[in-house]
Amino acid sequence: CWEAKATMASHVLRTLANSDYHRAWEKLRCEFACQQVLWGKTPEVQQSIVHQDIIAAQKSNVEFALTMESASDAQVVYVLEAMLSWNDTMMKRLSAECPEAASPALSPSMRAATEGILRMMPARRARYDLADYCDEVAAMSDARF
């Protein structure tokens, strides 16, 4: 009886951890598609070279981050935090060098989707840890209880 309940709990915890996580990454992919449309609205002839370079680099950063979904939690956190930090740094630089340029900053919804993944990482890790514990309980004999 204990084994079945622990196995079921482990399965539910892993399913929740994965479904929420994959849904959050899908939201980030959708927001990136919208972000690309926003970046493309300003004709390149009206953008400075610095502005175009920042947009190209930010696109590259986001594309790389999107490949990290299946990486370790530590790698995901590092890449997403670096992407947000780089964005903030470049926005400060751009506003100082080209105040009239259209903003290549991540949209608020793109930033929120990225921060959402970062916020869910501790809960995801906790679900996995609890699922691992449930697996241990399922592997024990009834005599230990």
N, C-alpha and C positions, 0 to 999 in steps of 0.2 A: 504494500500500500504506500509506504513512504517513498519507495523507488519511483513509482508511477507519478505521484504528486510532484516530486522533485524534478523528474524528467520533464513533466508538463510545464512546470514553472520555468525551467531553463529554456525550453523551446519558446515560450511566450516572451520571455525577457529578450532573447536574441532576435526574435521577430520584430518586437517593438523597436529595439535599438537600430536594426537595419532599415526598417520601413521609414521611420522618421528621418534617418540620416540620408537615405536615397531620395526621399521627397525634398529635403532641404537642398541637396545638390541639384535636383531637377529645377527647383525654383531659381537657383543661382544661374543655371544654364539659360533659362528663359529670360532672366533679367539681363544677362550678357547680350542676348539677341536684341533686346530692346535698347540696351546701351549702345550697341553698334549702330543702330538706326539714329540715335541721338548724335553720336559722333559724326555720322555721315551727313547730317543736315546742313552743316556749314560748308560751303564750297571750299575746296582746297586753295583756290586762288585768294581767298579772303583770310586764310590762316597763315600765320608766320611759320617759318621753318621750325622754330623751337616748338611751337604748338603742334605741328604735324609730327615731330619726333616724339613728343610726350605722348600723344595719342597712340602712335605705333608701339611705343614701349609698353604703355598700359595695356593695350590689346594683347601683346605678347605675354605680359605678366598674368593676365586673367586666363588666357588660353592654357598657360602652364599650370596655373592653379586648378583649372578644371580637369586636368589629367591626374590630379592627386587624390581623387575620391577614394581609391582603394589602397592608398599608402597608409603608413602607420599614423596613429593619432598625433604623435609629436611632429611628424613631417607636415601633416595637414595644417596644424596650428601654426607652425613656422612659416609656411608658404602663404597662408591667408593673412597672417599678421604682417608679413613683409609686404604683401600687395597693398594693404591698407596704409601702411607706413610710407611706402614709396609714393602712393597717390597723394598723401598729405604733403610730403616734402616737395613734390613736383608742383602742386598747386601753389604753394608759397612762392616757389621760384618763378612760376609763370606769372603770378599776380604782380610780382616785383618787376619782371622784365617786359611783360606784354599785358598791361592791365585791360586793354581793349579786346583782347582775344576771347573767343568763346571758351567756356570752361571745358577742359577734358576730364574734369573730375568724375569719379564714379557717381552715378545718379544716387539719390537717397535710397531708392528701393534696391539698387545693386549693392550698396554699402550695407543696408539692413539684412539682405540675404546672406552676405558674407559674414556679418556679425552674428547672424542666427546660427550658422554652422559652428562658429567658434563658441557660442554660448551652450550649444547642445553637447559639445565634446565631453565635459565632465559627467553629464547624465548618461551619455552613451557608454563611457568607460565604467561607470558604476553598474549599469545594467549587465555589462559583460562580466564584471567581477562577481556580481550576485548569481548570474547564470553559471559561472564556473563553480561557485560554492554549491549550487543546487546539483550540479553534476557530481560533485564529491559526495554529497549526501545520498544521491541515488546509487552511487557505487558502494556505499557502506551496507553492512548487513543489518537486519532488524535487531540483532543482539546488542548492538552498540547503543540503542535508544532505550 
